[in-house]
Amino acid sequence: MPGYVIGNFFIYSLINAFTPGPGNILALNTVTNYGWKKGKPLFFGIFAGYYVVQLLCALFVFGVSNLLPGVLSVMRYVGAAYILWLSVHIAFSRPDGNSSEKAASFWKGFVLQFVNVKIYLFGITALTGYVTNYSTELWVLVLFELVIATIGTIATSTWIGAGMAIQRIYFRYYRPINFILALTLLECVYSILK
């Protein structure tokens, strides 16, 4: 694989991973509401889900590409509905350091990634756009998807860091900040359904 193709793969991956998406926005909102310690289970769920979904993308591209359009079509609507629910939840949430741990559970973060259409499209587009012209071996596809998941984890961690940095401001201005985050998620829903 030529170096310029690998470079383009990394540029595409960085831009896609660092732009707002459901996982990044939920991580930002969770850390501002609950802090790092209470949000940790959710963050680890997001990270674990990211790796599992990217491995599934590699398997899909490798072996079941004829089933993929039907699966993505269904996931598109399930993902849009879940992200819509998240946007409403974020819009009306209040910072409460004494909230239950359930609000920031591992499974909430993990499940989010399974309905996060953005990362399916991200993984599949990266493979079909940059990798499959040079190799369709399973180990190569898995390797590139692990790179994507690692970049995505770094991006989400950056959003978590930003949330920690603005936490004091957030407690003071949580209503407009939550509203902006909810609107950003609504834009994600719109882009999925258009």
C-alpha positions as CSV (number, residue, x, y, z in Angstrom):
1,M,0.0,0.0,0.0
2,P,1.5,3.3,-1.0
3,G,2.5,5.8,1.7
4,Y,0.1,8.5,0.4
5,V,-2.8,6.1,0.7
6,I,-1.9,5.4,4.3
7,G,-1.5,9.1,4.9
8,N,-5.0,9.8,3.5
9,F,-6.4,7.0,5.6
10,F,-5.0,8.6,8.7
11,I,-6.2,12.1,7.7
12,Y,-9.7,10.7,7.1
13,S,-9.7,8.8,10.3
14,L,-8.6,11.8,12.4
15,I,-11.2,14.1,11.0
16,N,-14.0,11.6,11.3
17,A,-13.0,10.6,14.9
18,F,-12.6,14.1,16.3
19,T,-15.8,15.6,14.8
20,P,-18.9,15.7,17.1
21,G,-20.8,12.4,17.2
22,P,-23.0,10.6,19.6
23,G,-20.1,9.0,21.6
24,N,-18.1,12.2,21.8
25,I,-21.0,14.3,22.9
26,L,-22.3,11.7,25.4
27,A,-18.7,11.5,26.9
28,L,-18.5,15.3,27.1
29,N,-21.9,15.6,28.7
30,T,-21.2,12.8,31.2
31,V,-17.9,14.2,32.4
32,T,-19.4,17.6,32.9
33,N,-22.3,16.2,34.8
34,Y,-20.7,13.4,36.8
35,G,-17.0,14.0,36.6
36,W,-14.3,11.6,35.6
37,K,-14.7,9.1,38.5
38,K,-18.5,8.5,38.1
39,G,-18.3,8.7,34.3
40,K,-15.5,6.1,34.0
41,P,-17.8,3.1,33.5
42,L,-19.6,4.9,30.6
43,F,-16.3,5.9,29.0
44,F,-14.9,2.4,29.2
45,G,-18.2,1.2,27.7
46,I,-17.8,3.6,24.8
47,F,-14.2,2.5,24.2
48,A,-15.0,-1.2,24.4
49,G,-18.0,-0.8,22.1
50,Y,-15.9,1.1,19.6
51,Y,-13.4,-1.7,19.3
52,V,-16.2,-4.4,19.0
53,V,-18.0,-2.4,16.3
54,Q,-14.9,-1.9,14.3
55,L,-14.1,-5.6,14.4
56,L,-17.6,-6.3,13.2
57,C,-17.0,-3.8,10.3
58,A,-13.9,-5.7,9.3
59,L,-15.8,-9.0,9.4
60,F,-18.6,-7.5,7.4
61,V,-16.3,-6.1,4.7
62,F,-14.5,-9.4,4.6
63,G,-17.3,-11.8,4.3
64,V,-20.8,-10.5,4.3
65,S,-20.8,-7.5,2.0
66,N,-24.0,-8.7,0.3
67,L,-25.9,-8.5,3.6
68,L,-24.4,-5.2,4.7
69,P,-26.8,-2.8,3.0
70,G,-29.8,-4.3,4.7
71,V,-28.1,-4.3,8.1
72,L,-27.0,-0.7,7.7
73,S,-30.5,0.3,6.6
74,V,-32.0,-1.1,9.8
75,M,-29.2,0.2,12.0
76,R,-29.7,3.7,10.5
77,Y,-33.2,4.0,12.0
78,V,-32.4,2.3,15.3
79,G,-29.4,4.5,15.7
80,A,-31.3,7.7,14.8
81,A,-34.0,6.8,17.4
82,Y,-31.4,6.2,20.1
83,I,-29.5,9.4,19.3
84,L,-32.8,11.3,19.4
85,W,-33.5,9.9,22.8
86,L,-30.0,10.9,24.0
87,S,-30.5,14.4,22.7
88,V,-33.8,14.8,24.7
89,H,-32.1,13.3,27.7
90,I,-29.1,15.7,27.5
91,A,-31.3,18.7,26.8
92,F,-33.3,18.2,30.0
93,S,-30.5,16.9,32.3
94,R,-29.2,18.8,35.2
95,P,-25.8,18.6,36.8
96,D,-26.0,16.5,39.9
97,G,-22.9,15.2,41.5
98,N,-25.0,12.9,43.7
99,S,-26.8,11.2,40.8
100,S,-26.8,7.4,40.7
101,E,-24.1,5.5,39.0
102,K,-26.7,4.1,36.6
103,A,-26.7,7.3,34.6
104,A,-23.1,6.7,33.6
105,S,-23.1,2.9,33.2
106,F,-20.7,0.8,31.1
107,W,-23.6,-0.7,29.2
108,K,-25.0,2.7,28.2
109,G,-21.7,3.6,26.6
110,F,-21.3,0.1,25.1
111,V,-24.8,-0.1,23.6
112,L,-24.5,3.4,22.2
113,Q,-21.7,2.3,19.9
114,F,-23.8,-0.5,18.5
115,V,-26.4,1.9,17.3
116,N,-23.9,4.7,16.4
117,V,-24.2,4.6,12.6
118,K,-21.4,7.1,12.3
119,I,-18.8,4.6,13.4
120,Y,-20.1,1.9,11.2
121,L,-20.0,4.2,8.2
122,F,-16.6,5.4,9.3
123,G,-15.1,1.9,9.6
124,I,-16.7,0.6,6.4
125,T,-15.8,3.7,4.3
126,A,-12.2,3.7,5.5
127,L,-11.8,0.1,4.6
128,T,-13.5,0.2,1.2
129,G,-12.0,3.6,0.3
130,Y,-8.4,3.0,1.3
131,V,-7.6,-0.6,2.2
132,T,-9.6,-3.1,0.0
133,N,-8.0,-1.9,-3.2
134,Y,-4.7,-3.3,-1.8
135,S,-5.7,-6.1,0.4
136,T,-8.9,-8.0,1.5
137,E,-7.1,-10.3,3.9
138,L,-8.9,-10.5,7.2
139,W,-5.9,-9.7,9.3
140,V,-5.2,-6.5,7.3
141,L,-8.8,-5.4,7.6
142,V,-8.8,-6.1,11.4
143,L,-5.5,-4.2,11.8
144,F,-6.9,-1.1,10.1
145,E,-10.1,-1.3,12.1
146,L,-8.1,-1.5,15.3
147,V,-6.2,1.6,14.2
148,I,-9.6,3.4,13.6
149,A,-10.9,2.3,17.1
150,T,-7.7,3.5,18.7
151,I,-8.0,6.9,17.0
152,G,-11.6,7.0,18.0
153,T,-10.7,6.3,21.6
154,I,-8.1,9.0,21.6
155,A,-10.7,11.4,20.1
156,T,-13.3,10.6,22.8
157,S,-10.7,10.9,25.5
158,T,-10.0,14.4,24.1
159,W,-13.7,15.3,24.4
160,I,-13.6,14.0,28.0
161,G,-10.6,16.2,28.7
162,A,-12.5,19.2,27.3
163,G,-15.4,18.4,29.5
164,M,-13.2,18.3,32.6
165,A,-11.7,21.6,31.6
166,I,-15.1,23.3,31.3
167,Q,-16.8,21.5,34.2
168,R,-16.8,24.6,36.5
169,I,-18.3,26.7,33.6
170,Y,-20.7,24.0,32.9
171,F,-22.2,24.0,36.4
172,R,-22.9,27.7,35.9
173,Y,-24.3,27.5,32.4
174,Y,-25.5,24.0,32.0
175,R,-28.9,24.8,30.4
176,P,-27.5,26.6,27.3
177,I,-24.6,24.1,27.0
178,N,-27.0,21.1,27.2
179,F,-29.2,22.7,24.7
180,I,-26.3,23.2,22.3
181,L,-25.2,19.6,22.8
182,A,-28.7,18.3,22.2
183,L,-28.9,20.4,19.0
184,T,-25.6,18.9,17.9
185,L,-27.1,15.4,18.4
186,L,-30.2,16.4,16.5
187,E,-27.9,17.3,13.6
188,C,-26.4,13.8,13.9
189,V,-29.9,12.4,13.6
190,Y,-30.6,14.6,10.6
191,S,-27.4,13.6,8.8
192,I,-28.2,9.9,9.4
193,L,-31.8,10.1,8.0
194,K,-31.2,12.4,5.0
